[in-house]
Amino acid sequence: MVGILLLLAVLLGLALAFMASSFLFAKKQPKNIPPGSMGWPLLGETLGYLKPHQSNSIGTFLQDHCSRYGKVFKSHLFCCPTIVSCDYELNMFILQNEEKLFQCSYPKAIHGILGQLSLLVVVGDVHKKLRSFAVSFASTCKGRPDYFHNIEKLAILTMEPWKTRKEIIFCHEAKKFTFNLILKQILSMDLDDPLASKILEDFTFFMEGLISLPLNLPGSRYAKALKARERISTTVRSIIEEREKRGADHKKGDFLDVLLSNEGLSYEGKSSILVDLLLGGYETTSILMSMVVYFLGTSPHALDKLKEEHQAIRASKKEKLLNGDDYKKMEFTQNVISEALRCGNVVKFLHRKALQDVNFKGYFIPSGWKVLPVLTAVNLDPSLHSNASEFNPWRWNGQSMTKNMIPFGGGPRLCPGLELAKVETSFFLHHLVLKYRWSAKEIDHPLAHPYVEFKSGLPLEIEPLKMNERRQAL
């Protein structure tokens, strides 16, 4: 009884302290700070903001707050006073003024799970240096003569077992494809390598913990993810050390060779870059592919148009494998990818903080406050996109993917692997639409946690097209 009373007294004291500080805090706020609510003591409105919802919607929290306060409002999120922006102009202003007026500012829990040298969390000159390696990776991949052929061969290999199956879990298949590909590009490693299976298993725990509550307790998802991250780093470091021992005579022409040629990077830095590339090439690309398949299932007309484009490309070819010229002909395919990014919202929001007092569009953003540009709200804004909730790839005819949309960030933090993801998705779609027909086995919407996932993994009933059907199509 005494313990319960003591606990209640502590909680009451914390609540009173929070209310007192909030009162004093509110007295200091300028009049033109955006309107809003600071929510409960300590937690603020974080739980409501992070409540899972379909990723092709902005969710009830943003719907409610935007209707009450407008597209820019204040809140208390992630233990910080926060400005939430659902406004396209302000979001672009934030992203374009990275390291000038705003800076990347992810919660400490994210730092712990990604690592202190992760490209996602580092800032300033360190970010510039590490990002240059990510850009170099993209350039190295595209510069290899077998780049397009390797992607296509792996797509064919991934789909081959489907011929004897009536059902697949598409998210698993997409992840298998992207993971195999990124391992090959970075480490020249095949999936039958024991180390590859070990890395993939650890990445599964890692991703589960990335979207869990940051409670570092024995047995929790977060604690398991921290250990998985350590194991991944250890495995990657052992691969680096083994490659160094073999010397220059055993180079494989992959990105690890490029990385090892830089003597200014520590083992920790090299390991962190490789883990970042594995994560980016594996998780986000597979989610994009799953989004495309999901939305095509809701739009038979878009699927028919996509088939026509790929049938024409295949009919015009003399050689068997696709190349860069074929990719350039996949114009409607790019529309489909752009629309899947807009509707599906692989990235819901970004973490930033104001480095100084900022005035924009009549609003005041105080120095030190967290700022959250919500990409989903812009992508689904009916004032920017007609019939915004409708999957309509034709809206991108003659339009740039970045028009009134922010799919993968912007400014100096624009995703360096976006073009690689588009090539991989395009080549995979080529063989999918020409060789198979599919339908959803059950309703399985993409959910924002805030990282996107399909609860059941997007199960599909699948059937290979008969040879005469494929010939007629061509």
C-alpha positions as CSV (number, residue, x, y, z in Angstrom):
1,M,0.0,0.0,0.0
2,V,2.8,2.4,0.9
3,G,4.5,1.6,-2.4
4,I,1.4,2.4,-4.4
5,L,1.0,5.7,-2.5
6,L,4.6,6.5,-3.1
7,L,4.3,5.8,-6.8
8,L,1.1,7.9,-7.1
9,A,2.9,10.7,-5.3
10,V,5.8,10.5,-7.8
11,L,3.5,10.5,-10.8
12,L,1.5,13.4,-9.4
13,G,4.8,15.4,-8.8
14,L,5.9,14.7,-12.3
15,A,2.5,15.8,-13.7
16,L,2.5,19.0,-11.6
17,A,6.1,19.7,-12.7
18,F,5.2,19.2,-16.3
19,M,2.2,21.4,-16.1
20,A,4.1,24.1,-14.3
21,S,6.9,24.0,-16.9
22,S,4.3,23.9,-19.7
23,F,2.7,27.0,-18.3
24,L,6.0,28.9,-18.1
25,F,7.0,27.6,-21.5
26,A,3.7,28.8,-23.0
27,K,4.2,32.2,-21.5
28,K,7.5,32.6,-23.4
29,Q,6.1,31.4,-26.7
30,P,5.7,34.1,-29.4
31,K,2.2,34.9,-30.6
32,N,2.8,33.6,-34.1
33,I,4.0,30.1,-33.2
34,P,1.7,27.6,-34.9
35,P,-1.4,26.6,-33.0
36,G,-1.7,23.1,-31.5
37,S,-1.8,20.9,-28.4
38,M,1.1,19.7,-26.3
39,G,-0.8,16.6,-25.1
40,W,-0.1,14.6,-21.9
41,P,2.7,15.1,-19.5
42,L,6.0,13.6,-20.6
43,L,4.7,11.5,-23.5
44,G,2.9,14.5,-25.1
45,E,1.1,13.2,-28.2
46,T,3.7,10.6,-29.3
47,L,1.5,7.5,-29.0
48,G,-1.3,9.0,-31.0
49,Y,1.1,10.3,-33.7
50,L,2.7,6.8,-34.0
51,K,-0.6,4.9,-34.1
52,P,-0.4,2.4,-37.0
53,H,-2.6,3.2,-40.0
54,Q,-2.9,2.4,-43.7
55,S,0.1,4.0,-45.4
56,N,-2.1,5.2,-48.3
57,S,-3.8,7.6,-45.8
58,I,-2.5,10.2,-43.4
59,G,-4.1,8.5,-40.4
60,T,-6.6,9.9,-37.8
61,F,-4.0,11.9,-35.8
62,L,-3.0,14.1,-38.7
63,Q,-6.6,14.3,-40.1
64,D,-7.8,15.5,-36.7
65,H,-4.9,18.0,-36.1
66,C,-4.9,19.4,-39.6
67,S,-8.7,20.0,-39.5
68,R,-8.4,21.8,-36.1
69,Y,-5.1,23.7,-36.5
70,G,-4.2,23.7,-40.2
71,K,-1.3,22.1,-42.1
72,V,1.3,23.4,-39.7
73,F,0.8,22.9,-36.0
74,K,2.7,22.5,-32.7
75,S,2.8,19.4,-30.6
76,H,5.0,17.5,-28.1
77,L,6.5,14.5,-29.7
78,F,9.4,12.2,-28.9
79,C,9.9,14.1,-25.6
80,C,10.4,17.4,-27.5
81,P,8.3,20.5,-28.3
82,T,7.7,20.0,-32.0
83,I,6.4,21.7,-35.1
84,V,4.6,19.3,-37.5
85,S,4.5,20.3,-41.1
86,C,2.0,18.9,-43.6
87,D,2.7,21.9,-45.9
88,Y,4.6,21.2,-49.2
89,E,6.4,24.6,-49.3
90,L,7.5,24.4,-45.7
91,N,8.7,20.8,-46.1
92,M,10.8,21.7,-49.1
93,F,12.1,24.8,-47.3
94,I,13.2,22.5,-44.4
95,L,14.9,20.0,-46.7
96,Q,16.7,22.6,-48.8
97,N,18.1,24.3,-45.8
98,E,19.7,21.3,-44.2
99,E,22.7,22.2,-42.1
100,K,21.8,25.9,-42.5
101,L,18.6,26.4,-40.6
102,F,17.7,22.8,-39.8
103,Q,19.6,19.6,-39.0
104,C,18.8,15.9,-38.9
105,S,17.7,15.0,-35.4
106,Y,16.6,11.4,-34.8
107,P,15.7,10.1,-31.3
108,K,18.5,8.6,-29.2
109,A,16.8,5.2,-29.5
110,I,17.3,5.3,-33.3
111,H,20.9,6.2,-32.9
112,G,21.3,3.2,-30.6
113,I,19.8,0.7,-33.0
114,L,21.3,2.1,-36.3
115,G,24.7,2.9,-34.9
116,Q,26.4,6.2,-34.2
117,L,27.9,6.3,-37.7
118,S,24.8,5.5,-39.6
119,L,24.2,7.7,-42.6
120,L,20.6,8.3,-41.4
121,V,21.7,9.9,-38.1
122,V,25.1,11.6,-38.7
123,V,25.2,15.3,-39.5
124,G,27.6,17.9,-40.9
125,D,30.9,17.0,-42.5
126,V,30.6,13.4,-41.3
127,H,27.3,13.0,-43.2
128,K,28.9,14.5,-46.4
129,K,31.8,12.2,-46.2
130,L,29.7,9.0,-45.6
131,R,27.1,10.0,-48.2
132,S,29.8,10.3,-50.8
133,F,30.4,6.6,-50.4
134,A,26.8,5.8,-50.9
135,V,26.8,8.0,-54.1
136,S,30.0,6.2,-55.2
137,F,28.2,2.8,-54.6
138,A,25.4,3.9,-57.0
139,S,27.9,5.1,-59.6
140,T,30.0,1.9,-59.3
141,C,26.9,-0.3,-59.8
142,K,25.6,1.6,-62.9
143,G,29.1,1.7,-64.3
144,R,29.6,-2.1,-64.3
145,P,29.0,-3.7,-67.8
146,D,27.0,-6.5,-66.3
147,Y,24.8,-4.3,-64.1
148,F,21.5,-4.7,-66.0
149,H,22.1,-8.3,-66.8
150,N,22.8,-9.3,-63.2
151,I,19.5,-7.6,-62.1
152,E,17.5,-9.4,-64.7
153,K,19.1,-12.8,-64.2
154,L,18.4,-12.6,-60.5
155,A,14.8,-11.6,-61.1
156,I,14.3,-14.7,-63.4
157,L,16.0,-16.9,-60.8
158,T,13.7,-15.6,-58.0
159,M,10.6,-16.3,-60.0
160,E,11.6,-19.7,-61.4
161,P,10.2,-21.7,-58.3
162,W,6.9,-20.0,-58.7
163,K,6.0,-22.2,-61.7
164,T,5.1,-25.1,-59.4
165,R,3.4,-23.0,-56.6
166,K,-0.1,-21.8,-56.4
167,E,0.6,-19.2,-53.7
168,I,3.5,-16.9,-52.7
169,I,4.1,-14.4,-49.9
170,F,5.2,-11.5,-52.2
171,C,7.0,-9.4,-49.6
172,H,9.2,-12.4,-48.7
173,E,10.0,-13.0,-52.4
174,A,10.8,-9.3,-53.0
175,K,13.1,-9.2,-50.0
176,K,14.8,-12.4,-51.2
177,F,15.4,-10.7,-54.5
178,T,16.7,-7.4,-53.2
179,F,18.8,-9.0,-50.5
180,N,20.5,-11.3,-53.0
181,L,21.1,-8.4,-55.3
182,I,22.6,-6.0,-52.7
183,L,24.8,-8.8,-51.3
184,K,26.1,-9.5,-54.8
185,Q,26.7,-5.8,-55.6
186,I,28.5,-5.0,-52.3
187,L,30.2,-8.2,-51.3
188,S,30.1,-10.6,-54.3
189,M,28.2,-13.0,-52.1
190,D,25.6,-15.5,-53.1
191,L,22.7,-16.5,-50.9
192,D,23.9,-20.1,-50.5
193,D,26.9,-18.7,-48.6
194,P,26.4,-19.5,-44.9
195,L,27.3,-15.9,-43.9
196,A,24.6,-14.6,-46.2
197,S,21.9,-16.6,-44.4
198,K,23.3,-15.4,-41.1
199,I,23.1,-11.7,-42.2
200,L,19.6,-12.2,-43.5
201,E,18.4,-13.7,-40.2
202,D,19.9,-10.9,-38.2
203,F,18.4,-8.3,-40.5
204,T,14.9,-9.8,-39.7
205,F,15.4,-9.2,-36.0
206,F,16.9,-5.8,-36.7
207,M,13.9,-4.6,-38.7
208,E,11.4,-5.9,-36.1
209,G,13.2,-3.9,-33.4
210,L,13.4,-0.8,-35.6
211,I,9.7,-0.3,-35.4
212,S,9.3,-1.4,-31.8
213,L,9.1,0.6,-28.5
214,P,12.7,1.5,-27.5
215,L,12.6,-0.6,-24.3
216,N,16.1,-2.1,-23.8
217,L,14.8,-4.9,-21.6
218,P,15.8,-8.6,-21.8
219,G,13.7,-10.4,-24.5
220,S,12.2,-7.2,-25.9
221,R,12.2,-6.6,-29.7
222,Y,14.4,-3.5,-29.2
223,A,17.0,-5.5,-27.2
224,K,17.0,-8.3,-29.7
225,A,17.5,-5.7,-32.5
226,L,20.5,-4.1,-30.7
227,K,22.1,-7.6,-30.4
228,A,21.3,-8.3,-34.1
229,R,22.9,-5.0,-35.1
230,E,26.1,-6.0,-33.2
231,R,26.1,-9.4,-34.9
232,I,25.7,-7.9,-38.4
233,S,28.5,-5.4,-37.7
234,T,30.8,-8.3,-36.4
235,T,30.0,-10.4,-39.5
236,V,30.6,-7.5,-41.9
237,R,33.9,-6.7,-40.1
238,S,35.1,-10.3,-40.4
239,I,34.4,-10.1,-44.2
240,I,36.4,-6.9,-44.4
241,E,39.3,-8.4,-42.5
242,E,39.3,-11.5,-44.6
243,R,39.3,-9.5,-47.8
244,E,42.2,-7.4,-46.6
245,K,44.2,-10.5,-45.7
246,R,43.9,-11.8,-49.3
247,G,45.3,-8.6,-50.7
248,A,45.1,-6.9,-54.1
249,D,45.4,-10.2,-56.1
250,H,42.0,-11.3,-54.9
251,K,39.9,-8.3,-55.8
252,K,36.4,-9.1,-56.9
253,G,35.4,-5.8,-58.5
254,D,32.6,-5.1,-56.0
255,F,31.9,-2.1,-53.8
256,L,33.9,-3.6,-50.9
257,D,37.0,-3.3,-53.0
258,V,36.2,0.4,-53.6
259,L,35.7,0.9,-49.9
260,L,38.9,-0.9,-48.9
261,S,40.9,1.4,-51.2
262,N,40.1,4.3,-48.9
263,E,42.6,4.2,-46.0
264,G,41.0,7.2,-44.2
265,L,38.1,5.1,-43.0
266,S,38.1,3.2,-39.7
267,Y,36.7,-0.4,-39.5
268,E,33.7,1.0,-37.7
269,G,33.1,3.5,-40.6
270,K,33.5,0.9,-43.3
271,S,31.2,-1.5,-41.4
272,S,28.6,1.2,-40.9
273,I,28.6,2.1,-44.6
274,L,28.1,-1.5,-45.6
275,V,25.3,-2.0,-43.1
276,D,23.5,1.1,-44.3
277,L,23.8,0.0,-47.9
278,L,22.5,-3.5,-47.1
279,L,19.5,-1.9,-45.2
280,G,18.7,0.6,-47.9
281,G,19.1,-1.8,-50.8
282,Y,17.2,-4.6,-49.0
283,E,14.3,-3.1,-47.1
284,T,13.1,0.0,-48.9
285,T,13.4,-1.4,-52.4
286,S,11.5,-4.5,-51.5
287,I,8.7,-2.4,-49.9
288,L,8.6,-0.3,-53.1
289,M,8.2,-3.5,-55.2
290,S,5.4,-4.7,-52.9
291,M,3.7,-1.4,-53.1
292,V,3.7,-1.5,-56.9
293,V,2.2,-5.1,-56.9
294,Y,-0.4,-4.1,-54.3
295,F,-1.6,-1.0,-56.2
296,L,-1.6,-2.8,-59.6
297,G,-3.9,-5.3,-58.1
298,T,-6.4,-2.5,-57.5
299,S,-6.1,-1.1,-61.0
300,P,-6.7,-3.6,-63.9
301,H,-6.4,-0.8,-66.5
302,A,-2.9,0.2,-65.2
303,L,-1.8,-3.4,-65.2
304,D,-3.0,-3.9,-68.8
305,K,-1.2,-0.8,-69.9
306,L,2.0,-2.0,-68.1
307,K,1.8,-5.3,-69.9
308,E,1.4,-3.6,-73.2
309,E,4.6,-1.6,-72.6
310,H,6.7,-4.7,-71.7
311,Q,5.2,-6.8,-74.4
312,A,6.3,-4.2,-77.0
313,I,9.8,-4.0,-75.4
314,R,10.2,-7.8,-75.5
315,A,8.8,-8.1,-79.1
316,S,11.3,-5.6,-80.4
317,K,14.4,-7.3,-78.9
318,K,16.8,-9.5,-80.8
319,E,19.0,-10.4,-77.9
320,K,17.5,-12.2,-74.8
321,L,18.5,-9.9,-71.9
322,L,17.4,-6.4,-71.2
323,N,19.8,-3.4,-71.4
324,G,19.9,0.3,-70.6
325,D,18.1,1.2,-73.8
326,D,15.2,-1.1,-72.9
327,Y,15.0,0.6,-69.5
328,K,14.6,4.0,-71.1
329,K,11.6,2.7,-73.0
330,M,9.8,1.8,-69.7
331,E,8.1,5.2,-69.5
332,F,4.7,4.0,-68.1
333,T,6.6,1.7,-65.7
334,Q,8.2,4.9,-64.2
335,N,4.7,6.4,-63.9
336,V,3.6,3.3,-62.0
337,I,6.6,3.5,-59.7
338,S,6.1,7.2,-59.1
339,E,2.4,6.7,-58.3
340,A,3.1,3.7,-55.9
341,L,5.6,5.9,-54.1
342,R,3.0,8.7,-53.8
343,C,0.1,6.5,-52.7
344,G,2.1,4.0,-50.6
345,N,4.5,6.4,-48.8
346,V,7.5,4.2,-48.0
347,V,8.8,7.1,-45.8
348,K,6.1,8.8,-43.7
349,F,8.1,11.6,-42.1
350,L,11.6,12.9,-41.3
351,H,13.2,14.1,-38.1
352,R,14.8,17.6,-38.0
353,K,15.4,20.3,-35.5
354,A,15.7,24.1,-35.9
355,L,19.3,25.4,-35.5
356,Q,18.0,28.9,-35.1
357,D,14.8,30.9,-34.9
358,V,13.0,30.6,-38.2
359,N,10.2,32.6,-39.7
360,F,8.3,31.1,-42.6
361,K,4.9,31.9,-44.2
362,G,3.9,33.8,-41.1
363,Y,4.9,31.1,-38.6
364,F,7.6,31.2,-36.0
365,I,9.7,28.1,-35.4
366,P,11.8,28.5,-32.2
367,S,15.5,27.4,-32.2
368,G,16.0,24.0,-30.7
369,W,12.5,22.7,-31.5
370,K,12.0,19.4,-33.3
371,V,10.5,19.8,-36.8
372,L,8.8,16.9,-38.5
373,P,8.2,17.3,-42.3
374,V,5.4,14.8,-43.0
375,L,5.9,13.5,-46.5
376,T,2.7,11.4,-46.5
377,A,0.6,14.5,-46.1
378,V,2.1,16.2,-49.1
379,N,1.9,13.1,-51.3
380,L,-1.8,12.8,-50.5
381,D,-2.7,16.5,-50.5
382,P,-5.9,17.0,-52.6
383,S,-4.8,20.6,-53.3
384,L,-1.6,19.2,-55.0
385,H,-2.9,16.0,-56.6
386,S,-6.4,15.7,-58.1
387,N,-8.3,12.7,-56.7
388,A,-5.3,12.2,-54.4
389,S,-6.6,8.9,-52.9
390,E,-6.8,7.3,-56.4
391,F,-4.0,5.2,-57.8
392,N,-3.6,6.9,-61.2
393,P,-0.2,6.4,-63.0
394,W,-1.4,8.5,-65.9
395,R,-1.1,11.6,-63.8
396,W,2.7,11.4,-64.3
397,N,2.6,11.6,-68.1
398,G,5.2,14.2,-69.0
399,Q,5.7,15.1,-65.3
400,S,8.7,14.7,-63.1
401,M,8.4,12.3,-60.2
402,T,9.4,15.1,-57.8
403,K,6.6,17.5,-58.9
404,N,4.6,18.2,-55.7
405,M,5.9,15.0,-54.1
406,I,8.7,14.1,-51.7
407,P,9.1,10.3,-52.0
408,F,12.6,9.8,-50.4
409,G,13.5,13.0,-48.8
410,G,15.3,15.9,-50.5
411,G,18.1,18.4,-50.5
412,P,21.5,17.0,-49.4
413,R,19.8,13.9,-47.9
414,L,18.0,12.8,-51.0
415,C,18.2,9.0,-51.1
416,P,21.3,8.2,-53.3
417,G,19.9,4.8,-54.3
418,L,16.6,5.8,-55.6
419,E,17.5,5.3,-59.3
420,L,18.9,1.8,-58.5
421,A,15.6,0.9,-56.8
422,K,13.7,2.0,-59.8
423,V,15.8,-0.1,-62.2
424,E,15.5,-3.2,-60.0
425,T,11.7,-2.7,-59.7
426,S,11.3,-2.2,-63.4
427,F,13.2,-5.3,-64.5
428,F,11.4,-7.4,-61.9
429,L,8.0,-6.1,-63.2
430,H,9.1,-6.9,-66.8
431,H,9.2,-10.7,-66.0
432,L,6.4,-10.7,-63.6
433,V,3.8,-9.2,-66.0
434,L,5.0,-11.3,-69.0
435,K,5.1,-14.6,-67.2
436,Y,2.5,-14.7,-64.5
437,R,-1.0,-13.6,-63.6
438,W,-1.9,-13.0,-59.9
439,S,-4.6,-11.9,-57.5
440,A,-4.6,-11.1,-53.8
441,K,-5.4,-14.1,-51.6
442,E,-6.7,-11.8,-48.9
443,I,-7.0,-8.1,-48.1
444,D,-3.6,-7.0,-46.8
445,H,-3.2,-3.2,-46.7
446,P,0.3,-1.5,-46.3
447,L,0.5,-0.2,-42.8
448,A,2.7,2.6,-41.5
449,H,4.3,1.8,-38.1
450,P,5.8,4.4,-39.2
451,Y,8.0,2.1,-41.3
452,V,5.7,0.4,-43.8
453,E,4.9,-3.3,-43.7
454,F,2.2,-5.7,-44.9
455,K,0.8,-7.5,-41.9
456,S,0.4,-10.8,-43.8
457,G,3.3,-10.2,-46.2
458,L,1.0,-9.6,-49.2
459,P,-0.1,-13.2,-50.0
460,L,-0.9,-13.8,-53.7
461,E,-2.5,-16.6,-55.7
462,I,-0.2,-16.9,-58.7
463,E,-0.4,-18.8,-61.9
464,P,2.2,-19.0,-64.7
465,L,1.0,-18.0,-68.2
466,K,0.9,-20.8,-70.7
467,M,3.4,-20.6,-73.5
468,N,0.7,-19.9,-76.1
469,E,-0.7,-17.0,-73.9
470,R,2.8,-15.5,-73.8
471,R,3.3,-15.9,-77.5
472,Q,-0.1,-14.3,-78.2
473,A,0.7,-11.4,-75.9
474,L,3.9,-10.8,-77.9
